[in-house]
Amino acid sequence: MHKMVSSAQIRAARGLLGWTIRDLAARSGVHRNTITRMEADAEVHKPTMSAVMRALEDAGIEFLDGGEPGVRMVSRNDRRVDK
């Protein structure tokens, strides 16, 4: 099960990947208007958030939640298998 992330983390993850909202919509199966609302801090259903996070993680994003939430790119060799 995925942890929930902030709208800023979603925007940052897209930025690291160089993806537009349309790119993320196509890869996650979530409508671009929903992603726009998500990035504007609107509440979304957990399955929708999970689909977006899964698409970003599959592309190499790791969501960080230590003292300060963030994102980073990880190589295929560094990806966790326990997701």
C-alpha positions as CSV (number, residue, x, y, z in Angstrom):
1,M,0.0,0.0,0.0
2,H,1.3,3.4,-0.9
3,K,1.7,6.3,1.5
4,M,0.0,9.5,0.5
5,V,2.2,12.3,-0.8
6,S,1.8,16.1,-1.2
7,S,0.8,18.0,-4.3
8,A,4.3,19.6,-4.2
9,Q,5.9,16.1,-4.4
10,I,3.8,15.2,-7.4
11,R,4.8,18.4,-9.2
12,A,8.4,17.9,-8.3
13,A,8.4,14.3,-9.5
14,R,7.0,15.4,-12.8
15,G,9.7,18.0,-13.0
16,L,12.4,15.5,-12.4
17,L,11.1,13.4,-15.2
18,G,10.4,16.3,-17.5
19,W,6.8,15.1,-17.9
20,T,3.8,17.3,-18.6
21,I,0.5,16.8,-16.9
22,R,-0.6,15.1,-20.2
23,D,2.4,12.7,-19.9
24,L,1.5,11.8,-16.4
25,A,-2.2,11.4,-17.3
26,A,-1.3,9.0,-20.2
27,R,1.1,6.9,-18.0
28,S,-1.2,6.7,-15.0
29,G,-4.6,6.4,-16.6
30,V,-5.8,9.4,-14.6
31,H,-7.5,12.2,-16.4
32,R,-5.3,15.3,-16.8
33,N,-8.0,17.5,-15.1
34,T,-7.8,15.3,-12.0
35,I,-4.0,15.6,-11.9
36,T,-4.3,19.4,-12.2
37,R,-6.7,19.3,-9.2
38,M,-4.4,17.0,-7.3
39,E,-1.5,19.3,-7.9
40,A,-3.6,22.2,-6.6
41,D,-4.1,20.4,-3.3
42,A,-7.6,19.1,-4.0
43,E,-8.5,15.9,-2.2
44,V,-8.5,12.8,-4.5
45,H,-9.5,9.2,-3.9
46,K,-6.8,6.9,-2.7
47,P,-7.0,4.6,-5.8
48,T,-6.4,7.7,-8.0
49,M,-3.4,8.8,-5.9
50,S,-2.0,5.3,-6.0
51,A,-2.3,5.1,-9.8
52,V,-0.4,8.4,-10.1
53,M,2.3,7.4,-7.6
54,R,2.7,4.0,-9.2
55,A,3.3,5.6,-12.6
56,L,5.9,8.0,-11.1
57,E,7.6,5.2,-9.2
58,D,7.7,3.0,-12.2
59,A,9.5,5.8,-14.0
60,G,12.2,5.9,-11.3
61,I,10.8,8.3,-8.7
62,E,11.2,7.6,-5.0
63,F,9.0,9.6,-2.6
64,L,10.8,10.6,0.6
65,D,9.1,11.4,3.9
66,G,11.9,11.9,6.4
67,G,11.9,15.1,8.3
68,E,11.1,17.0,5.1
69,P,9.1,15.3,2.3
70,G,10.7,15.2,-1.1
71,V,11.4,13.2,-4.2
72,R,14.4,11.8,-5.9
73,M,15.3,9.8,-9.0
74,V,16.6,6.3,-8.3
75,S,18.3,3.9,-10.7
76,R,16.7,0.6,-11.6
77,N,19.3,-1.1,-9.4
78,D,18.4,0.9,-6.3
79,R,14.6,0.4,-6.6
80,R,12.9,-1.4,-3.7
81,V,11.2,-4.7,-4.5
82,D,8.9,-4.5,-1.5
83,K,6.3,-2.2,-3.1
